[in-house]
Amino acid sequence: QVQIVESGGGLVQPGGSLRLSCAASGNRLPFYAMAWYRQAPGKERELVANITITRNTNYGDSVKGRFTISRDKANRAVYLQMNSLNSEDTAIYLCYFLDRLGHAYWGQGTQVTVSS
């Protein structure tokens, strides 16, 4: 059974930085792509960034130039470096793994709050 563990959320002041981590274990098939999504109260879940095994990346317009997604060599961990945070970034952040058969796995979510 695949287990996903997220860490790194918390409270940060505007302009600050946070690094989120997400590690997967127990998968029988290699992961093809990984991503971070976020969901703020009253809003739909939105893609923050994704990365493939070939390290192709894609970012949501609101985070381009501020956030960086990366992964480990084993494709079992994904990270999100978040800089220049503002109140609009406050949300629950969820990591996402997709294997080659299309099975998707979600992390439990970690709260990021940007406030002075």
C-alpha positions, 0 to 999 in steps of 0.5 A, a space after each residue: 500500500 502506498 503511503 504519502 507523508 508531507 511535511 514543512 507547512 506552517 506560519 510565515 510572514 509575508 515575503 518569507 519562505 517555506 519548503 514543503 516535502 513529500 515522500 512516497 513509499 510502498 509503490 510497486 510501480 515507478 512514479 511518472 509525474 509528481 505535483 503540488 496542488 493547493 486549496 484555499 477556503 472557498 476556492 477550487 483546488 488548483 495546480 501549483 506545479 508539476 514535474 515529470 521523471 524527465 524533470 519537465 516542470 510546469 507552474 501555475 501563473 500565480 507562482 511562476 518565478 517564486 516557487 520551485 518544484 524538484 524531486 529526488 533521483 528515485 522519484 519517491 520524493 517531491 519538494 516545493 520551495 516557496 519564496 516571496 510568499 504572500 497572503 494569497 498563498 495561504 492554503 492547504 498544500 497537497 502533493 500528488 504522485 502518478 504512476 505509469 498506469 494512471 494510479 494517483 496518490 495524494 498526500 494528507 495536506 499541509 497547511 501554509 499560512 502567510 500572515 503578519 
